Amino acid sequence: MALDIESLKKERDTLKDSLRELEADQRKLEADLKLLRQREIQTKREIEALSTLIDIHDAPKKD
């Protein structure tokens, strides 16, 4: 059985196109993940700031 070189080339090109799409999807997901991590960090900072304000308010007042 002889290999059809044109068929192999077509399959290779199809796989390359598929790989490019996957890599583009991966870059988008990585960018989305980075944004989510930044939001997580910002939210944790806000929680810490509010906790500090609550602690200051609840601390016994010195007269």
A tleap script that builds the chain and sets N, CA, C and O, in Angstrom:
source leaprc.protein.ff14SB
mol = sequence {
  NMET ALA LEU ASP ILE GLU SER LEU LYS LYS
  GLU ARG ASP THR LEU LYS ASP SER LEU ARG
  GLU LEU GLU ALA ASP GLN ARG LYS LEU GLU
  ALA ASP LEU LYS LEU LEU ARG GLN ARG GLU
  ILE GLN THR LYS ARG GLU ILE GLU ALA LEU
  SER THR LEU ILE ASP ILE HIE ASP ALA PRO
  LYS LYS CASP
}
set mol.1.N position { 0.858 -1.181 0.000 }
set mol.1.CA position { 0.000 0.000 0.000 }
set mol.1.C position { 0.901 1.241 0.000 }
set mol.1.O position { 1.702 1.433 0.915 }
set mol.2.N position { 0.771 2.044 -0.987 }
set mol.2.CA position { 1.579 3.255 -1.113 }
set mol.2.C position { 0.939 4.387 -0.322 }
set mol.2.O position { -0.284 4.524 -0.276 }
set mol.3.N position { 1.785 5.186 0.292 }
set mol.3.CA position { 1.287 6.340 1.035 }
set mol.3.C position { 1.019 7.479 0.068 }
set mol.3.O position { 1.840 7.790 -0.795 }
set mol.4.N position { -0.127 8.085 0.223 }
set mol.4.CA position { -0.478 9.243 -0.603 }
set mol.4.C position { 0.101 10.483 0.072 }
set mol.4.O position { -0.428 10.950 1.081 }
set mol.5.N position { 1.177 11.009 -0.481 }
set mol.5.CA position { 1.893 12.122 0.142 }
set mol.5.C position { 1.015 13.359 0.273 }
set mol.5.O position { 1.115 14.087 1.260 }
set mol.6.N position { 0.166 13.601 -0.703 }
set mol.6.CA position { -0.723 14.766 -0.635 }
set mol.6.C position { -1.720 14.626 0.507 }
set mol.6.O position { -2.049 15.604 1.179 }
set mol.7.N position { -2.193 13.418 0.719 }
set mol.7.CA position { -3.114 13.164 1.828 }
set mol.7.C position { -2.414 13.406 3.167 }
set mol.7.O position { -2.993 13.985 4.087 }
set mol.8.N position { -1.175 12.959 3.261 }
set mol.8.CA position { -0.408 13.168 4.491 }
set mol.8.C position { -0.158 14.652 4.742 }
set mol.8.O position { -0.266 15.124 5.874 }
set mol.9.N position { 0.174 15.375 3.691 }
set mol.9.CA position { 0.408 16.814 3.830 }
set mol.9.C position { -0.858 17.538 4.258 }
set mol.9.O position { -0.817 18.443 5.091 }
set mol.10.N position { -1.983 17.134 3.683 }
set mol.10.CA position { -3.262 17.757 4.042 }
set mol.10.C position { -3.584 17.502 5.513 }
set mol.10.O position { -4.011 18.408 6.228 }
set mol.11.N position { -3.377 16.272 5.953 }
set mol.11.CA position { -3.624 15.928 7.357 }
set mol.11.C position { -2.698 16.723 8.275 }
set mol.11.O position { -3.123 17.208 9.324 }
set mol.12.N position { -1.444 16.852 7.883 }
set mol.12.CA position { -0.484 17.630 8.676 }
set mol.12.C position { -0.927 19.084 8.783 }
set mol.12.O position { -0.882 19.667 9.866 }
set mol.13.N position { -1.355 19.671 7.671 }
set mol.13.CA position { -1.808 21.060 7.676 }
set mol.13.C position { -3.053 21.236 8.537 }
set mol.13.O position { -3.202 22.239 9.235 }
set mol.14.N position { -3.944 20.249 8.478 }
set mol.14.CA position { -5.149 20.286 9.314 }
set mol.14.C position { -4.769 20.263 10.792 }
set mol.14.O position { -5.333 21.004 11.598 }
set mol.15.N position { -3.818 19.414 11.138 }
set mol.15.CA position { -3.367 19.328 12.530 }
set mol.15.C position { -2.671 20.613 12.972 }
set mol.15.O position { -2.840 21.050 14.111 }
set mol.16.N position { -1.904 21.210 12.095 }
set mol.16.CA position { -1.250 22.476 12.427 }
set mol.16.C position { -2.280 23.564 12.692 }
set mol.16.O position { -2.135 24.346 13.631 }
set mol.17.N position { -3.323 23.615 11.862 }
set mol.17.CA position { -4.392 24.596 12.069 }
set mol.17.C position { -5.089 24.360 13.403 }
set mol.17.O position { -5.384 25.300 14.141 }
set mol.18.N position { -5.344 23.100 13.696 }
set mol.18.CA position { -5.983 22.749 14.959 }
set mol.18.C position { -5.106 23.163 16.143 }
set mol.18.O position { -5.602 23.680 17.144 }
set mol.19.N position { -3.819 22.933 16.018 }
set mol.19.CA position { -2.885 23.311 17.081 }
set mol.19.C position { -2.870 24.821 17.286 }
set mol.19.O position { -2.839 25.287 18.424 }
set mol.20.N position { -2.892 25.580 16.218 }
set mol.20.CA position { -2.922 27.048 16.331 }
set mol.20.C position { -4.178 27.509 17.071 }
set mol.20.O position { -4.121 28.418 17.899 }
set mol.21.N position { -5.303 26.879 16.769 }
set mol.21.CA position { -6.546 27.228 17.463 }
set mol.21.C position { -6.448 26.897 18.948 }
set mol.21.O position { -6.869 27.682 19.797 }
set mol.22.N position { -5.894 25.738 19.250 }
set mol.22.CA position { -5.734 25.345 20.652 }
set mol.22.C position { -4.816 26.304 21.398 }
set mol.22.O position { -5.084 26.669 22.543 }
set mol.23.N position { -3.741 26.705 20.750 }
set mol.23.CA position { -2.810 27.635 21.388 }
set mol.23.C position { -3.460 28.994 21.613 }
set mol.23.O position { -3.212 29.638 22.633 }
set mol.24.N position { -4.286 29.435 20.674 }
set mol.24.CA position { -5.001 30.706 20.844 }
set mol.24.C position { -5.982 30.601 22.006 }
set mol.24.O position { -6.091 31.522 22.816 }
set mol.25.N position { -6.695 29.479 22.088 }
set mol.25.CA position { -7.619 29.262 23.207 }
set mol.25.C position { -6.865 29.242 24.530 }
set mol.25.O position { -7.330 29.794 25.527 }
set mol.26.N position { -5.710 28.610 24.533 }
set mol.26.CA position { -4.908 28.537 25.753 }
set mol.26.C position { -4.463 29.928 26.198 }
set mol.26.O position { -4.527 30.249 27.385 }
set mol.27.N position { -4.016 30.753 25.259 }
set mol.27.CA position { -3.596 32.116 25.615 }
set mol.27.C position { -4.764 32.911 26.193 }
set mol.27.O position { -4.591 33.669 27.148 }
set mol.28.N position { -5.956 32.738 25.613 }
set mol.28.CA position { -7.130 33.447 26.125 }
set mol.28.C position { -7.457 32.978 27.542 }
set mol.28.O position { -7.740 33.792 28.421 }
set mol.29.N position { -7.416 31.677 27.756 }
set mol.29.CA position { -7.694 31.146 29.090 }
set mol.29.C position { -6.659 31.616 30.110 }
set mol.29.O position { -7.005 31.920 31.252 }
set mol.30.N position { -5.409 31.674 29.708 }
set mol.30.CA position { -4.365 32.157 30.616 }
set mol.30.C position { -4.585 33.627 30.964 }
set mol.30.O position { -4.351 34.038 32.100 }
set mol.31.N position { -5.029 34.413 29.997 }
set mol.31.CA position { -5.322 35.828 30.260 }
set mol.31.C position { -6.514 35.947 31.207 }
set mol.31.O position { -6.503 36.767 32.125 }
set mol.32.N position { -7.545 35.123 30.982 }
set mol.32.CA position { -8.712 35.127 31.871 }
set mol.32.C position { -8.313 34.728 33.287 }
set mol.32.O position { -8.774 35.325 34.260 }
set mol.33.N position { -7.460 33.724 33.397 }
set mol.33.CA position { -7.003 33.268 34.708 }
set mol.33.C position { -6.220 34.364 35.423 }
set mol.33.O position { -6.373 34.556 36.629 }
set mol.34.N position { -5.393 35.073 34.687 }
set mol.34.CA position { -4.620 36.171 35.275 }
set mol.34.C position { -5.560 37.241 35.828 }
set mol.34.O position { -5.346 37.751 36.928 }
set mol.35.N position { -6.598 37.581 35.066 }
set mol.35.CA position { -7.567 38.572 35.542 }
set mol.35.C position { -8.282 38.090 36.795 }
set mol.35.O position { -8.491 38.863 37.730 }
set mol.36.N position { -8.656 36.820 36.818 }
set mol.36.CA position { -9.323 36.269 38.002 }
set mol.36.C position { -8.399 36.302 39.220 }
set mol.36.O position { -8.840 36.613 40.327 }
set mol.37.N position { -7.141 35.987 39.021 }
set mol.37.CA position { -6.187 36.032 40.138 }
set mol.37.C position { -6.028 37.456 40.657 }
set mol.37.O position { -5.940 37.672 41.866 }
set mol.38.N position { -5.992 38.429 39.744 }
set mol.38.CA position { -5.887 39.825 40.161 }
set mol.38.C position { -7.123 40.242 40.954 }
set mol.38.O position { -7.013 40.950 41.955 }
set mol.39.N position { -8.296 39.805 40.506 }
set mol.39.CA position { -9.528 40.117 41.244 }
set mol.39.C position { -9.510 39.460 42.618 }
set mol.39.O position { -9.950 40.056 43.601 }
set mol.40.N position { -9.003 38.233 42.686 }
set mol.40.CA position { -8.909 37.534 43.962 }
set mol.40.C position { -8.002 38.298 44.925 }
set mol.40.O position { -8.356 38.494 46.088 }
set mol.41.N position { -6.843 38.724 44.450 }
set mol.41.CA position { -5.899 39.469 45.289 }
set mol.41.C position { -6.523 40.771 45.763 }
set mol.41.O position { -6.407 41.123 46.937 }
set mol.42.N position { -7.187 41.490 44.858 }
set mol.42.CA position { -7.828 42.756 45.218 }
set mol.42.C position { -8.915 42.534 46.270 }
set mol.42.O position { -9.029 43.308 47.220 }
set mol.43.N position { -9.706 41.487 46.102 }
set mol.43.CA position { -10.768 41.189 47.067 }
set mol.43.C position { -10.179 40.860 48.432 }
set mol.43.O position { -10.698 41.309 49.454 }
set mol.44.N position { -9.105 40.084 48.458 }
set mol.44.CA position { -8.454 39.753 49.732 }
set mol.44.C position { -7.906 41.007 50.407 }
set mol.44.O position { -7.977 41.134 51.629 }
set mol.45.N position { -7.360 41.930 49.621 }
set mol.45.CA position { -6.865 43.191 50.189 }
set mol.45.C position { -8.010 44.000 50.784 }
set mol.45.O position { -7.874 44.582 51.860 }
set mol.46.N position { -9.131 44.034 50.083 }
set mol.46.CA position { -10.281 44.780 50.594 }
set mol.46.C position { -10.802 44.159 51.879 }
set mol.46.O position { -11.171 44.877 52.809 }
set mol.47.N position { -10.836 42.837 51.942 }
set mol.47.CA position { -11.273 42.151 53.160 }
set mol.47.C position { -10.337 42.491 54.315 }
set mol.47.O position { -10.786 42.777 55.425 }
set mol.48.N position { -9.046 42.456 54.049 }
set mol.48.CA position { -8.060 42.771 55.088 }
set mol.48.C position { -8.207 44.213 55.567 }
set mol.48.O position { -8.123 44.485 56.765 }
set mol.49.N position { -8.425 45.130 54.636 }
set mol.49.CA position { -8.596 46.537 55.010 }
set mol.49.C position { -9.845 46.718 55.866 }
set mol.49.O position { -9.811 47.427 56.873 }
set mol.50.N position { -10.934 46.087 55.475 }
set mol.50.CA position { -12.164 46.200 56.264 }
set mol.50.C position { -12.000 45.551 57.632 }
set mol.50.O position { -12.505 46.071 58.627 }
set mol.51.N position { -11.307 44.432 57.690 }
set mol.51.CA position { -11.064 43.777 58.977 }
set mol.51.C position { -10.243 44.676 59.891 }
set mol.51.O position { -10.497 44.738 61.094 }
set mol.52.N position { -9.270 45.365 59.334 }
set mol.52.CA position { -8.455 46.292 60.119 }
set mol.52.C position { -9.311 47.429 60.657 }
set mol.52.O position { -9.194 47.794 61.826 }
set mol.53.N position { -10.166 47.988 59.816 }
set mol.53.CA position { -11.052 49.065 60.274 }
set mol.53.C position { -11.986 48.582 61.377 }
set mol.53.O position { -12.238 49.305 62.341 }
set mol.54.N position { -12.494 47.373 61.240 }
set mol.54.CA position { -13.377 46.812 62.272 }
set mol.54.C position { -12.601 46.618 63.569 }
set mol.54.O position { -13.105 46.930 64.648 }
set mol.55.N position { -11.368 46.102 63.468 }
set mol.55.CA position { -10.543 45.905 64.663 }
set mol.55.C position { -10.251 47.233 65.355 }
set mol.55.O position { -10.288 47.317 66.582 }
set mol.56.N position { -9.959 48.270 64.569 }
set mol.56.CA position { -9.696 49.592 65.145 }
set mol.56.C position { -10.937 50.104 65.865 }
set mol.56.O position { -10.847 50.655 66.962 }
set mol.57.N position { -12.080 49.921 65.248 }
set mol.57.CA position { -13.332 50.397 65.852 }
set mol.57.C position { -13.654 49.633 67.126 }
set mol.57.O position { -14.127 50.217 68.101 }
set mol.58.N position { -13.399 48.328 67.125 }
set mol.58.CA position { -13.746 47.490 68.268 }
set mol.58.C position { -12.692 47.512 69.373 }
set mol.58.O position { -12.943 47.004 70.466 }
set mol.59.N position { -11.528 48.086 69.116 }
set mol.59.CA position { -10.472 48.131 70.124 }
set mol.59.C position { -10.921 49.019 71.281 }
set mol.59.O position { -11.616 50.014 71.077 }
set mol.60.N position { -10.517 48.648 72.499 }
set mol.60.CA position { -10.890 49.486 73.642 }
set mol.60.C position { -10.293 50.886 73.493 }
set mol.60.O position { -9.120 51.057 73.158 }
set mol.61.N position { -11.118 51.850 73.747 }
set mol.61.CA position { -10.686 53.239 73.596 }
set mol.61.C position { -9.942 53.677 74.854 }
set mol.61.O position { -10.397 53.429 75.971 }
set mol.62.N position { -8.781 54.338 74.663 }
set mol.62.CA position { -8.010 54.866 75.791 }
set mol.62.C position { -8.410 56.319 75.997 }
set mol.62.O position { -8.406 57.121 75.063 }
set mol.63.N position { -8.750 56.638 77.220 }
set mol.63.CA position { -9.154 58.023 77.534 }
set mol.63.C position { -8.090 58.741 78.293 }
set mol.63.O position { -8.259 59.910 78.638 }
savepdb mol mol.pdb
quit
